[in-house]
Amino acid sequence: MGLLVMTMVDSFLLLSFAIISIVFGKPLSFLNCAIVTSASASGNAQSSAAWLQSVASNVGKDGSTLGLPSWAGSTKVNCFETKAIWGLCIALCILYTCTCVVLPTLFFKARKVAAGKGAV
C-alpha cells in the first residue's frame, strides 16, 4: 500500500514540476544568455539594487507584472542561473516520470510474489 501512496505523491510532484517547466520554459527558451551584457561586479550590484527597488515598488500594485527581462535577463549570471533552474525542473520531471512507472511495477511484482508464497 505504501508504494501506491508514494506513486500518487510522485505523480503530484511530476505534475507540479511539469507545470513550472512549461510555464517558465516558454519565455526562457527565447532568452539568449550569450547576448546579455556582462557587467562588472559594481554593475551587477547596481543592477541587483535596481531590481530589488523595482520589485519593492511594484509589490502590491494591481495589474503590475514583472517581465522576463526584469528578473531573468538583467545580468548574464542571472540568465544562466534561471536557465539552470529550468533545466533542474525538467530533470525532476524525468525523475518523477521514472518513479511513477517503476513504483507500481514493484508493487504488483511484490504482491504477486506474496500471493505465490501464500499458495504453497
N, C-alpha and C positions, 0 to 999 in steps of 0.2 A: 504494500500500500504506500510505503514511503517513496518508492521510485515514481509512482504516478503523481504524487504531490510535487516532487522535485521537477517532474516534467512540466506540470502546469506552471510552476514558478518560472522555470526556464522559458516557457512559451510567452509568458507576460514580459519577461526581460527582453526576449527576442523582439517582441512587438514594439516595446518602447525604444530600443536602440535602432530598430528599422525606421521608425518614425523620425527620430532625431537625424539619422543619416540621410534620409530623403529630404526632409525639410531644410536642413542646413547644407546638404550636398548640392542642391540645385544652384544656388548663387555661388557657392565656394568652387564649383567646378569651373566657373568662368574667371575666377581670380587668378591672375598670373603673378606669382611672388617674385619672379625674376625682374620684373619691371618696376616693382615698388621701390621707392627711393630708400637707399641705405643711409641712415643718419648716423652721426657720431653719438657718443654717449650723452652729451648735453642735448643733442637734438632729440634723442629717444626720451630723455627726461622731460623736455618741453612738450613733446607730443603726448606723453603719458599724462602730464599735468593738464594739458588742454582737453584731453579725452575725459579725464575724471571730472573736470569742471563742466563739460558738456553733459555728461551723464547726470551729475548732481542738479544741474539746472533744468533738465528735461524730465526728471523723475516726478511723477505725479501730474504731469500735464496731460490733458485729454487729447488724444489723436496724435501724440508725438511718438515717432518711432525712430530708432537709431538705424541708419542704413548700414549695409555691409561694409563700405569703406571706413566708416567711423569706428568699427570695433575689430575688424579683421585686417584691413589693409592700411592701417596707419603707419606701420613700420614693417620692414622686411621680416624681422623676428616675429612680430605678432602674426603676420601672414603665415609663416611656416608653422608656428605653434597651432594656429587654428586648423590648418590642413592636417597636422599630425593628430589632433584630437578627432577630427572627422575620420581619419584612417583607423584610429583606435575603435571608434564606434562601428565601422564596417567590419573590423576584425572580430569584435564581440558578437556581431550578428552572425558571422560564420561559426564562431564557437557555440553559440546557443542553438543554432540550427543543428549542429552535430549532436549536441546533448539531447535535443528534442527527438532525434532519431534513435540514438543509442539507448537511452534510458528505458523507453517502452520495450525495446528488444530484450534488454537484460531482464526486465520484469517478467515478460512472458516466458523466457527461457528458464528463469528460476522457478516459476510456477509449474512449468512442465516437468522439471527435474523433481520438484517436491511431490507432484502427483505420481510420478513414476516410482518413487521410493515408497510411497504410501500403499501402492497396489501390490508390492511384492511381499 
